[in-house]
Amino acid sequence: MAPRSLFVPALTLLSSIFTSSVTAQLYSECNPLNRTDCPANPAFGTDWEFIFNETQPDGVWNTTAGTVEYDPETGAAFTISKQGESPTLMTNFYFFFGRTEVFLKAAPGTGIVSSIVWSSDTLDEVDWEFLGGNSSFASTNYFGKGIQDFHNAGYHEIPGGVQDNYVNYTCTWTKEKLEWWADGALVRTLKAEDANNTLNYPQTPMKLSIGIWAGGDPSMPAGTRAWAGGDTNYDEVPFTMYVKSARVEDYSSGKEYVYGDKSGSWESIKIVSGNSTAYENLHKEPEKTLSEKWAELPSSTKAGVYAASGGVAALLFIALAFYYFKQRSAGQKEAAALAAQQEQDRVELERFTKGGNPNYQDYEAMKGGMGAAAGYHDSPPASSAGPPEKTWDPTNNTPGSPTVPSNAAMPLLHDRRESLTTGALGAGEHGHPTR
């Protein structure tokens, strides 16, 4: 086996042979090297540490090509669970010279690549990359305006490895130099003049991307699969990279970064003053609870609220009391009307059955006349209709007397024909008519 001191440079040389295949991963929707009407880059303009124990604030990160899960203990999980997935977080903002720190544990798996990438619209790029088939080394790289050079890649042994522990991977960037740090140890420095006399030195506003992808996927070119360490076996899924936090510091401050020409130089970048959208989203006060809002009110305002609440409560009570008594009064009126109606119905019914039925009156009159001769002494019960105006008095049958009108006729004691027919009125003990 070759000594490690010889193995690492050999691996570096082998990987650099296929570097041109990797550059195709990055693209620019509008490259300011070719056009002058590209939109401005929204600036970050601040310093912020993102803790990935929960979903991040709106308007700061985009999630692409998969799903990122958040956990209070392990942070953000970037998982390839099937072919075609490459979950990535990418900032919506740009920083123009600055510093990033990412606390990351790389994913294992042949052909699996965990990465921290800076990229600009002119295809400037700065990388940390971790190959799943190599648990001991991290790779650093840079591109200037999309131009590859096999000398650019570097490989660095990380004490404790890159897959079993979280490591702080830091880059600092100024117009003079780039530095890569691992857990506080400087592992590489690039001076601007050493990058093709600054021509290939990254120097335009950058976005930050953190993600995982399968460089060994069968759809990748042969050179990329060889650089990634071999073909990926999807029978071994899932492959997961974990990130606990990411700190971003923008060395510039402003609202937007605008390209002044097609040179791609840092001198051509114009900074628009003001606060960026990302700055406003991150620095706005969180929504307060009702109790917090109440606690902040002055005493006079609280007193006014109490008074107003008391007034509203009193009005509500009065309204309810009024409604109650109104309903009660209406109920009493309805009950009284119902009772009156029932009494009226009773009286009318009584009149109908005893005083208002002509047949019943004729029967009573006849019964009264028959009763005098046949021994009936009962009289019909009183009626609310009152007695007849003129009645026949059996004790005084003198025509023209005060009790017997001259035109009154004494009723028959019985009607023989009716007696013979009914055998009822005036019948004797054996059913014969009385004489």
Number of C-alpha atoms within 10 A of each C-alpha: 4 8 7 9 8 9 12 17 13 13 13 18 15 14 20 21 16 19 18 15 17 18 16 9 6 13 14 11 8 14 19 22 17 13 11 14 11 15 13 14 22 22 31 31 26 20 15 16 13 14 18 21 18 13 13 13 11 11 14 17 18 13 15 14 14 17 16 18 16 20 14 11 9 15 21 24 22 29 24 23 16 13 15 13 17 21 21 22 22 17 18 19 23 23 30 28 20 20 19 22 21 22 20 25 23 29 27 22 25 24 24 32 25 28 24 23 20 24 26 27 24 26 24 23 27 23 20 21 19 27 27 27 18 18 19 18 21 22 16 20 19 26 21 24 22 21 14 19 18 16 12 15 18 22 21 14 15 16 12 13 17 23 21 13 14 19 23 20 20 23 21 17 20 16 17 12 17 21 16 21 16 21 15 11 12 12 16 15 13 16 15 19 13 12 18 11 10 16 17 21 26 32 27 27 28 27 21 23 19 22 26 28 22 29 28 25 22 14 12 15 14 17 19 25 24 18 22 26 20 21 20 22 16 16 8 11 14 14 24 19 25 27 24 23 17 20 15 20 19 22 17 17 21 21 21 25 24 19 26 15 17 14 15 24 19 16 13 14 19 15 18 16 13 13 17 20 19 23 21 12 14 16 11 8 8 8 8 9 9 8 8 10 10 12 11 9 10 9 10 9 11 14 11 11 12 12 12 12 12 12 12 12 12 12 12 12 12 12 11 12 12 12 12 12 11 12 12 12 12 12 12 12 12 12 12 12 12 12 12 12 12 12 12 12 12 12 14 14 13 16 15 14 15 19 20 16 12 12 12 14 16 11 11 15 17 15 19 20 20 19 15 15 14 16 8 12 12 10 11 12 7 10 13 13 13 8 10 8 5 10 12 17 14 14 8 11 15 13 14 11 10 10 17 19 15 11 8 14 11 13 13 11 16 17 12 14 9 11 17 14 10 10 15 13 20 19 16 12 8 6 13 13 16 12 6
